[in-house]
């Protein structure tokens, strides 16, 4: 005995034939397979708040900003 929760798709209104359910399932699976994979997120190498044009040209060797 199959319950309504055992099916992959559910018809909310009307009566769908098995062929119609198979067609919509094939379309959804094809669209899911054609979706591009997520590209990995590339993080910046430096903090975004560091503005090199605002820093003085020379830092002492014992500076904490090293």
N, C-alpha and C positions, 0 to 999 in steps of 0.2 A: 504494500500500500504506500503510495507516494503522497506526501503532504505538500502544501503550497510552498513551504519554506525549503523544500528539497530541489526546487527548480531554479534555473539560472535566470530566466526571464519570467515576468508576470504581466499578463494583459490586464490593464486597469479597466478598460471599457471596450465592450464588443467581444467578438469571438475571433481569434486568430487561428488559422489553419497551421498545421505543423510545417508546411512548406514556407509560409510567411515568417514563422519564428526562425526557421533555418536560414532564410535569406537575411533577416536583420542581424542574426548572430554572425553570419559570415561577413557582413559589412562592418560590424563593430570590431571584429577580430582583425580584419584587414586594416582598418584605421589605426588600431592600437599597435599593430606591427609596423606601420609606416611612420609612426611618430618618432622624431629624432630623439636619440638618447641625450640625457642631460650632460652638458659639458662641465667638467670640474671647475669649481670656483677658484680663480687665481687671486691670491692675496698679494697686496703690494709688499715690496721688500723693505720699504721704509714707512715709518708712520706718516700719515697724511698731513699732520700738523707741523712737521718740520719744514721750514722754509729756508733753504740755504742762502737765498739772496738777502735775508735779514741778519745773517750771522756775520760777525766780524771776520776779517781775513786771517787773523792769527789767534791761536789759542795756546795758552801756556801749557807746557808738558804736565804740570801738576793740577790742571784745571779739572773740575768735576764734570765738565761737559764733554770730555774726551771722546 
